[in-house]
Amino acid sequence: MTVSIVWLIVGAVLLALEAMAIPGVGLLFAGLGAMVTGAAVEFGLVGEANHVLQTAVFLITTSAFAAMLWQKLKTWRLN
């Protein structure tokens, strides 16, 4: 199993947990970050052996999704 597949599976699991088991914790952002990281590794934008860069991409994309979507989701849940 390649590293990109692992990232994509982790992303899918986090998204499923957010949707079904543990809503409101922020797993949505981490799931999206993991999916983007998996796609970046799959398309060769990040090397499979470069785990530090993969972690950095994951943290940066997770933070970016949180910054972009937090207020919109908060407003949407209150309506």
N, C-alpha and C positions, 0 to 999 in steps of 0.2 A: 504494500500500500504506500503510495507516494505521500509526501508531505502536504501537497496541495489538497489531496483527497481528505486527509486528516483535518485540515483547516475547514474545509467545506462541511464535513460531518459535524465538527464541533459547532460551527455556525448554525447548522440546521437544528441541532439539539438545543442550543440556546434559544433560538427562535421558537421552537416547539414548547420549551419550558415557559417562556414568556406568555405564549398564547394560551396554554392549558393549565399549567400548574402554579406558577409563581408570577402573577402579573404585578406590574408596578415597581419591580426591583431594578429595572434598567438592563435586563438581559437582552432586550431588543437591540440596544446600541452595540453591545458586545457581540451579539450574533451577526449583525450587519458588518461589524469590523472584521470578524473572522471570515465571513464570506468574501469580503473585498481582499483580504490577505490571501486566501486560498486562490482566488482568481488571479491575483498578481503573481503568485508563485507558478500557477498553471501556465500563464502566458509568458513566463520568462522575465517579467519585470523585476522580480526578486529571486535570487538564487536559492535552490533547494537546501544548500548547505549553510546558508547565511542566516542562522537562527536569530542573531541579534537584530538584523534588519527586519526580519519577519515580525519579531516582537515589537519593534519600533513602528512598523506599518500598522500592526494591530492596535496599538495604543493610540496612535495619531488618528486613525480612522474612527475608532470608537469615540474618542473625544470630539472629533468633528461632527459625527452623527448626533451625539448628545447635544452639542452646541446648536446645531441646526434644527433639531426636531423637538427639543425639550419643551419649549413654550407652546408649540403647536399641539403637541400631544396632551399637554396639561389643559389647554383650552378645550380641546376636543373631548376629553374625558369629563369635563365639568358640564358640557352641554348635553 
